[in-house]
Amino acid sequence: MIPFKTDPIQFRQRQLFPTYIFDLLPKDHPCFVFDDIFQMLDTSSVEEQYSP
C-alpha cells in the first residue's frame, strides 16, 4: 500500500491553504483588477435584503 503522504513534515501541516491566497500571486496579476472593481461596487441594497 502506498501512503498518502510519505514526508512527515507534509503530513503534519497545520494549514491546507495560506492565510491570504493573494499573497502568492504577482502584484500585476489580472485578478487584482477585478478586486478593485468589486471593491467599488455598492452592494448595500443587496446586503440589506439578505442581512438578518
Summary of the structure (lengths in Angstrom):
residues: 52
radius of gyration: 19.3
end to end distance: 51.0
largest distance: 55.6
contacts: 62
relative contact order: 0.08
helix: 48%
strand: 0%
